[in-house]
Amino acid sequence: MRNWMIPLMAAAAAAMAPANAAAQIAIAVNESLTLRVDDSGKAEVVKRERAQPSAYDQAVIKGFFAGAYDEGVGDKSVPVDSAGPLPPAPPVAPGQIRISFVGIADRNEAVLIVENGYGEALRYHITVKGGSQTYYPDVCMVAPGRRGYERFPVQLDGGTLTGLERVTWSRGDPLPCLK
């Protein structure tokens, strides 16, 4: 399943704001959002709850700490299966996006998990904050019916999602990472 990509954020992310900041959706660390995004890009939060990563997600997160995805920095992504066998992934729910911001307390880090249940790829931006610091990381487009992971190797309080957009995509197309 090579379309499951993992980029890493450099600790000192560039301080350039994302260009498209129309709708803004706040997400706290250890929170999970379920969203619907219409064809025009209008996003609606339909559910907020505590983030509860699956066994699959937990295995991917462990892969981060084992160095399995260290090459996925900036605009370079790495497939999650490059770390070896993983438990079965739960299905991605169709017709919605689920975004979970998982805090890793014993490491002072966070991982953003993005599940895209649409037939198009998902492009988005996130601004993250930790204490008095604000970061504008590169994030990668998420393929249809897949998960994407973003690691933040700094302690964070939360973030603001912007520029959610469903984009035409076909198997084999690149999944660019953007600011």
N, C-alpha and C positions, 0 to 999 in steps of 0.2 A: 504494500500500500504506500507507494512512494509519494503520493500526493499529500501526505500529512507532513507538513513542514514545521520546522522549529527554528525561529530566529532568536538570537540573544540580544539584549540591549547592553551596550557598553555602559559602564558605571558613570561615565561622564558624557551623557548624551548631549548632542548639539542643542543649543538654546534658541532654535529657530521655531517659531509658532507654525502650526499647520495652516495651510492656505484656506481650506474650507471649514469654517467653524459655525455653520448655520445652527442646526439643532444641537443642543448640549445635554448629555445625559450623565448625571453623576453616578459613580459606583464606588462603594467603600471596599477596603480590603476585607475579605471574608464574606462578601456579598455576592449573590448570583442574581442576574436579571434575565427575564425572558422577554424578548422583543418581537414585534412584527414590523417589517419595513415594507412600505408600499412601493410601487413602481417609480414614484416621484422622489423616493428617498426619505419620505416622512416616517419617522420611527415612533412607535408607541410602546411604552413599557406596559406589559400585561401582568407581570408578576415580579416581586422582589422577595428574596428569601436568603437564608444563610447558605453560603457556598459549601457543598458537600462533594468533593471530588470522588469519582469512581475509582475502583481498584486499577483500572487502566490508566486514568489520569495520574494516580499516585505513582505508578510504575514509570510513567514518562517523567514526572517530577524528579524521581530518584535518579533517572538517567542524566538529568541536568547536573546533579551533584556529583555523579560519577565521572563527569567530563565527556559524556557520550556525544554531546551536541556543541562542543566548544568551537567548532568551525562556523557555526551559524551566528555570525555577528554582523550587525549593520544591515546591509541589503542582501546578505547571503543566508539562505535557508537550508536546513538539513532535514531529511526525512526521519520521522521518529523510529522507523524500523531499522535504522542504521545502528541502533543500540542493542539489537538482538531481539529475542522473542519477548512479547508482551502478553498480558492476559487479554481475553477477548474484549473488544471495545463495545460499550453499549451503543445501540443505534442512536443516530442523531435524529431528533424529532423533526418531521417535515413541516414546512410552512412557518418556521420561526427561527430566531437566533437566540442562543443561550450564551451568556457571557458570565464567567465566574472569575472573581479576583481572589486568589487563594494566598493567604499570608503564611509564610513558613517561619514561625516565631523563633525557633531555635537557631535559625540562620540569618534572621533579619533581612529576609528577601520576600519576594512575591512572584507569583506566576499567574498570568492572565490566560484563561482557557476560553476559546471562542468556538462555538459549535454553529455551523451554518447549515440550516435545514432547507435552504432555498435551492432552486435549480440553476441559479446564477452564482458566480463568485461574490464574495463580500469584501468590499474595500471600506476601510475605516481609519480613523486616527484616534489616538488617546494622548492626553496630557496627564502625567502622573505627578503627585506631590508627596513629599516626605519631609515632615518638619517645615523648614523655611525654604526648601529646595523645590524647584519645578523642573521637570524633564519633558522633552518632546521627542520620544523615541521613534525609531523606524519600526513599523509593524508591517507584517506581510499579509497580502490578500489571502483569504481562506476559500479553498475550492468548494464547489457545491457538495453538500452531504458529508462534509468532513470537519475535522477539528484543527485548530491552529493554536499554538502555544507561544507565549512571549514571557521570557524570564527577565525579572528586574532584580539584579544583585545588589539592591539597596533597600533599606527599610522604608516602606511607603505607608501612607494613610489612606489613599484612594486615588481616583482619577476622574477625568471627564472625557467621555466618548463624543466624537464629532464626526461629521462627514460620512455617516453610514450610507452605503450605496451598493445596490445589487448591480453586478456588471456581467455582461455576456462573457462566457468562458467555455472553452472546450478542452477535453482531456488532451494533455500534451502542451497546452498553452502555458507560458510562464506565470508564476505567482509573484509578482513584484513586491518588494518591500519599500514602503514609502514613509516619508515624514508626514 
